[in-house]
Amino acid sequence: MSRPAEPYPFPIRMFPEYGADLPLWPQGWMSLSQLPLTDELRTALAAWNEFYDEHHHWETGWNVDPGEFNRRGRELFERTRVELGPDYLLTYDY
């Protein structure tokens, strides 16, 4: 994996979004496939985003208790931050 392009560290936001494959949003041009993440973490992030897609409506809110979703999001943020390492600046925007 090569070092990300400027700015350095490369900023990435993490937040769920309807229909997205992963809840990661690089600032600038970068393919999500370029991020140094394990397949296991990618699968977990995709499942977290899919849960949001299935259980949160943009107009009416949650149809389930969001407590577990929020706890899992904080856990995934920490795992993602560690796997990305110091070349990336991850922020959690949910």
C-alpha positions as CSV (number, residue, x, y, z in Angstrom):
1,M,0.0,0.0,0.0
2,S,1.4,3.3,-1.0
3,R,1.2,6.4,1.1
4,P,-1.9,8.5,0.4
5,A,-1.7,11.7,-1.7
6,E,-1.7,15.1,0.0
7,P,-3.0,16.4,2.3
8,Y,-1.1,14.3,4.8
9,P,-2.4,12.7,6.9
10,F,-5.2,11.9,4.5
11,P,-8.6,12.8,6.0
12,I,-11.5,10.3,5.9
13,R,-14.9,10.8,7.4
14,M,-16.9,7.8,8.8
15,F,-20.7,8.0,8.8
16,P,-23.5,5.8,7.5
17,E,-25.3,6.7,4.3
18,Y,-28.2,5.2,2.5
19,G,-27.1,2.8,-0.3
20,A,-23.4,3.2,0.3
21,D,-21.1,0.1,0.2
22,L,-19.0,1.4,3.1
23,P,-19.5,4.2,5.5
24,L,-16.2,5.8,4.7
25,W,-15.8,9.1,2.8
26,P,-12.3,10.1,1.8
27,Q,-11.7,13.8,1.3
28,G,-10.6,14.2,-2.3
29,W,-10.1,11.5,-4.8
30,M,-9.3,8.0,-3.5
31,S,-10.9,4.7,-4.2
32,L,-12.1,2.8,-1.1
33,S,-10.3,-0.2,-2.5
34,Q,-7.0,1.6,-1.9
35,L,-7.6,1.8,1.9
36,P,-5.4,-0.6,3.9
37,L,-8.3,-2.4,5.6
38,T,-8.8,-6.1,6.2
39,D,-11.6,-7.9,4.5
40,E,-13.0,-8.7,7.9
41,L,-13.3,-5.0,8.8
42,R,-14.7,-4.1,5.4
43,T,-17.4,-6.7,5.9
44,A,-18.2,-5.4,9.4
45,L,-18.4,-1.8,8.1
46,A,-20.7,-2.8,5.3
47,A,-23.0,-4.6,7.7
48,W,-23.1,-1.6,10.0
49,N,-24.1,0.6,7.1
50,E,-26.6,-1.9,5.8
51,F,-28.2,-2.0,9.3
52,Y,-28.6,1.8,9.1
53,D,-30.1,1.5,5.6
54,E,-32.6,-1.0,6.8
55,H,-33.6,0.4,10.2
56,H,-33.3,4.2,9.9
57,H,-35.7,6.3,7.7
58,W,-34.5,9.8,6.8
59,E,-38.0,11.2,7.7
60,T,-39.3,9.1,10.6
61,G,-36.0,8.0,12.3
62,W,-35.3,4.6,13.8
63,N,-37.7,1.6,13.8
64,V,-35.5,-0.1,16.4
65,D,-33.5,1.1,19.4
66,P,-30.3,2.7,18.0
67,G,-28.2,1.9,21.1
68,E,-26.5,-1.2,19.7
69,F,-25.9,0.6,16.4
70,N,-24.2,3.5,18.1
71,R,-22.1,1.2,20.3
72,R,-21.0,-0.8,17.3
73,G,-20.2,2.4,15.3
74,R,-17.8,3.6,18.0
75,E,-16.2,0.1,18.1
76,L,-15.8,0.1,14.3
77,F,-14.4,3.6,14.3
78,E,-11.6,2.5,16.7
79,R,-10.9,-0.6,14.7
80,T,-10.8,1.4,11.4
81,R,-8.6,4.1,12.9
82,V,-6.1,1.4,14.1
83,E,-6.0,-0.4,10.7
84,L,-5.6,2.8,8.7
85,G,-2.7,3.9,10.8
86,P,-1.0,7.3,11.0
87,D,-1.2,8.1,7.3
88,Y,-4.9,8.7,7.6
89,L,-6.9,11.0,9.8
90,L,-10.3,9.4,10.5
91,T,-13.2,11.3,12.0
92,Y,-16.5,9.9,13.2
93,D,-19.4,12.1,12.1
94,Y,-22.4,10.3,13.4
